[in-house]
Amino acid sequence: MTNKVEICGVNTSKLPVLSREEKNALFIKIKQGDKEARETFVKGNLRLVLSVIQRFKSRGENPDDLFQVGCIGLIKAIDNFDLSQNVQFSTYAVPMIIGEIRRYLRDNNAIRVSRSLKDIAYKAMHIREKLINANSKEPTITEIANELNLPKEEVALALDAIAEPVSLFEPVYHDGGEAIYVMDQVKDSKNVDENWLRSIALSEAMKHLGAREKHILNLRFFKSRTQMEVAKEIGISQAQVSRLEKNALKQLRKYI
């Protein structure tokens, strides 16, 4: 985005720069309905849109899309600007352009995030930039949270919420041969093949046990009961529970 010369068919290196006097003169004509003056004014302020979209370059959005949305914000600013307020147009237009881009990002995000959470995230990003400029180093979450007077967990959650989702098929390394993708580095420790195969084998082996042996193993290993508790529940001695348990485990090992 930073080094892109042409965006949406506009050669950004040849955009005109208007002085404050020229802007005021054009704006008077715009209010009188002069369409040519309006077009000149828009072109003369496209650099403003370019400077604003730089703030969003880390979001991974298409710069052409952001530029078009920013232009909508610029046009809205032109339509609503009051020359009599003695405020520079850029001072009024920048928040309008930023607001339009933020609405676009919010409405087009694949993952819906609450407005309040996004507001915290954008404030945190602003504080981060401020602290980097002041201290010349990356601030910690705790430092950002202290500036916002918010719990660090809430700030971390907000920043995670606006992070762009990454595709499982995103390449993370390529050595000239086959690429390594994100999914190759993601491991599920619970649902791996070894676990479900072991579960199937155990289920099949349990079918060879009697009802009482199954009940004892269920109480002992799935409900974490002691041998004394099991003995009391099914009405036999602890020694009998111990013997039945050992025999049942021996049978399971045999079939597994």
Stockholm file with secondary structure:
# STOCKHOLM 1.0

chainA/1-256         MTNKVEICGVNTSKLPVLSREEKNALFIKIKQGDKEARETFVKGNLRLVLSVIQRFKSRGENPDDLFQVGCIGLIKAIDNFDLSQNVQFSTYAVPMIIGEIRRYLRDNNAIRVSRSLKDIAYKAMHIREKLINANSKEPTITEIANELNLPKEEVALALDAIAEPVSLFEPVYHDGGEAIYVMDQVKDSKNVDENWLRSIALSEAMKHLGAREKHILNLRFFKSRTQMEVAKEIGISQAQVSRLEKNALKQLRKYI
#=GR chainA/1-256 SS CTTCSEETTEEGGGCCCCCHHHHHHHHHHHHTTCHHHHHHHHHTTHHHHHHHHGGGGGGTCCHHHHHHHHHHHHHHHHHHCCGGGCCCHHHHHHHHHHHHHHHHHHHTCSSCCCHHHHHHHHHHHHHHHHHHHHHSSCCCHHHHHHHHTSCHHHHHHHHHHTSCCCCTTCEEECCSSSCEEGGGGCCCSSSCHHHHHHHHHHHHHHTTSCHHHHHHHIIIIISCCCHHHHHHHHTSCHHHHHHHHHHHHHHHHHHC
#=GC SS_cons         CTTCSEETTEEGGGCCCCCHHHHHHHHHHHHTTCHHHHHHHHHTTHHHHHHHHGGGGGGTCCHHHHHHHHHHHHHHHHHHCCGGGCCCHHHHHHHHHHHHHHHHHHHTCSSCCCHHHHHHHHHHHHHHHHHHHHHSSCCCHHHHHHHHTSCHHHHHHHHHHTSCCCCTTCEEECCSSSCEEGGGGCCCSSSCHHHHHHHHHHHHHHTTSCHHHHHHHIIIIISCCCHHHHHHHHTSCHHHHHHHHHHHHHHHHHHC
//
